[in-house]
Amino acid sequence: MAVNKDKSAKNDSFEYIDRSGQKQVVLVPKNSFTFACFDKTLITYINSQRKNTYGPDCVKPINYSLETNDGRTINILKDYVSAPFGLEIREARIKRIIVELGRK
């Protein structure tokens, strides 16, 4: 894996090998953190305000965007992921999750 270190860019790129063995390049927004979960699903946390994620003044999940293996995007405007989407994540039917952190 490699991450583009160009600090002047608005986004960094993240390269990885997907489960079919193909090289993929994903744009990673500034003020975010991306990792692979279950070796199948890319998860990106976006903290655009750069606030703490702990303590009394912390930011928490306010929106989830799930990208399915067949190309659909599911937006969840809650601070948690409920059924049936949790099962889809565990069964590797979701290839990317973007979590937006903020205050309600």
Legacy VTK file of the C-alpha trace (Angstrom):
# vtk DataFile Version 3.0
C-alpha trace
ASCII
DATASET POLYDATA
POINTS 104 float
0.000 0.000 0.000
1.093 3.564 -0.627
-0.259 6.960 0.307
0.460 10.038 -1.786
2.507 12.416 0.398
1.793 15.564 -1.671
0.671 17.997 1.043
-0.377 20.661 -1.499
-3.116 18.413 -2.900
-6.705 18.716 -1.678
-6.928 14.929 -1.536
-4.372 12.181 -1.109
-4.559 8.945 -3.027
-4.476 5.541 -1.411
-3.450 2.488 -3.420
-4.361 -1.055 -2.445
-4.957 -4.488 -3.942
-8.623 -5.483 -3.802
-9.898 -8.989 -3.094
-9.872 -9.870 -6.796
-6.163 -8.985 -7.012
-6.677 -5.730 -8.904
-4.860 -2.522 -7.988
-7.270 0.205 -6.888
-6.648 3.907 -6.289
-8.979 5.722 -3.912
-9.059 9.444 -3.207
-8.811 10.194 0.496
-10.088 13.625 1.586
-8.002 15.914 3.777
-8.583 15.597 7.524
-9.481 11.946 7.220
-8.170 8.508 8.122
-8.581 5.441 5.885
-7.946 1.783 6.672
-9.037 -1.685 5.584
-11.368 -3.598 7.861
-11.859 -7.383 7.652
-9.267 -7.200 4.840
-12.170 -6.419 2.472
-13.795 -3.107 3.330
-12.175 0.323 3.145
-13.313 2.652 5.920
-12.711 6.399 5.852
-13.423 8.670 8.815
-13.719 12.332 7.792
-13.113 14.850 10.578
-13.274 18.081 8.556
-13.369 20.240 11.709
-10.284 18.463 13.108
-11.969 18.179 16.520
-11.284 15.606 19.224
-13.049 12.255 18.925
-13.173 11.880 22.722
-14.260 13.965 25.703
-17.225 16.247 26.330
-16.715 18.421 23.219
-15.998 15.578 20.806
-17.286 14.910 17.305
-19.219 11.709 16.617
-20.535 9.939 13.526
-23.339 11.934 11.904
-23.539 10.256 8.508
-22.516 6.944 6.945
-22.127 6.421 3.212
-21.945 2.756 2.219
-20.746 1.739 -1.249
-21.924 -1.728 -2.218
-20.042 -4.193 -4.381
-22.594 -3.643 -7.175
-22.028 0.137 -7.203
-24.997 1.399 -5.173
-24.513 4.093 -2.532
-26.551 3.934 0.668
-26.624 7.037 2.881
-27.478 6.599 6.544
-28.184 9.875 8.366
-27.773 8.416 11.857
-24.913 7.982 14.302
-24.985 4.189 13.891
-25.463 1.511 11.234
-28.454 -0.744 11.826
-29.899 -3.848 10.182
-29.753 -4.935 7.437
-26.587 -2.976 6.650
-24.504 -4.350 9.528
-25.009 -7.838 8.124
-24.051 -6.649 4.633
-20.791 -5.253 6.061
-19.993 -8.511 7.879
-20.777 -10.541 4.746
-18.388 -8.328 2.685
-21.145 -6.938 0.446
-20.021 -3.376 1.273
-16.694 -2.382 -0.281
-16.327 1.100 1.222
-17.705 2.996 4.214
-17.301 6.734 4.623
-18.081 8.057 8.098
-18.557 11.787 8.511
-17.763 13.050 12.001
-19.360 16.203 13.402
-21.775 17.628 15.945
-25.527 17.412 15.751
LINES 1 105
104 0 1 2 3 4 5 6 7 8 9 10 11 12 13 14 15 16 17 18 19 20 21 22 23 24 25 26 27 28 29 30 31 32 33 34 35 36 37 38 39 40 41 42 43 44 45 46 47 48 49 50 51 52 53 54 55 56 57 58 59 60 61 62 63 64 65 66 67 68 69 70 71 72 73 74 75 76 77 78 79 80 81 82 83 84 85 86 87 88 89 90 91 92 93 94 95 96 97 98 99 100 101 102 103
